[in-house]
Amino acid sequence: MATQQFRKSIASYLETRRLFASRSIENESSVRHAFLTLLDQTSRHYRWTMIPEYPRKVFGGRIIRPDATLQDEYTIERGFYEAKDVHDDLELQIRKKLHNGYPDSNTIFEDNSRAVLYQNGAPALSISLDNEKELGGLLEEFYHHRRPDLDGFE
């Protein structure tokens, strides 16, 4: 079970969050590091590579840079991650990002207290990042998701 495999990584992530909170570290660029580390560690179980700030073109030729893009061993984009500030309205920020062309095929949006997983264009899961079991479930859903256009590829 993936949650068991991820237990040490999740525990480390939660400890880092507690440390940051004890020091009043709340800005996005600081706190996202902990989640990026979690994704980097856990993605290796699936032979995915976590790439920070990987540029991609969207409609109109504009370039966006999700906080992380996760590619499989064939360099196919399998998932994305986007962090927001603790004090941001997460739902509003998600709507803005989606309006600007950010992917919603398999994307984790988080604000250091809550995470929302979008899959196939819709919210699939919303969790508290304080709950180890819920976080493990979110990661399982994220890594086991199969895009409809790639169904049967493997």
Rosetta blueprint (number, residue, H / E / L):
1 M L
2 A H
3 T H
4 Q H
5 Q H
6 F H
7 R H
8 K H
9 S H
10 I H
11 A H
12 S H
13 Y H
14 L H
15 E H
16 T H
17 R H
18 R H
19 L H
20 F H
21 A H
22 S H
23 R L
24 S L
25 I L
26 E L
27 N L
28 E H
29 S H
30 S H
31 V H
32 R H
33 H H
34 A H
35 F H
36 L H
37 T H
38 L H
39 L H
40 D H
41 Q H
42 T H
43 S H
44 R H
45 H H
46 Y H
47 R L
48 W L
49 T E
50 M E
51 I E
52 P E
53 E L
54 Y L
55 P L
56 R E
57 K E
58 V L
59 F H
60 G H
61 G H
62 R L
63 I E
64 I E
65 R L
66 P L
67 D L
68 A E
69 T E
70 L E
71 Q E
72 D L
73 E L
74 Y L
75 T L
76 I L
77 E E
78 R E
79 G E
80 F E
81 Y E
82 E E
83 A E
84 K L
85 D L
86 V L
87 H L
88 D L
89 D L
90 L H
91 E H
92 L H
93 Q H
94 I H
95 R H
96 K H
97 K H
98 L H
99 H H
100 N L
101 G L
102 Y L
103 P L
104 D L
105 S L
106 N E
107 T E
108 I E
109 F E
110 E E
111 D L
112 N L
113 S L
114 R E
115 A E
116 V E
117 L E
118 Y E
119 Q E
120 N L
121 G L
122 A E
123 P E
124 A E
125 L E
126 S E
127 I E
128 S E
129 L L
130 D L
131 N L
132 E H
133 K H
134 E H
135 L H
136 G H
137 G H
138 L H
139 L H
140 E H
141 E H
142 F H
143 Y H
144 H H
145 H L
146 R L
147 R L
148 P H
149 D H
150 L H
151 D L
152 G L
153 F L
154 E L
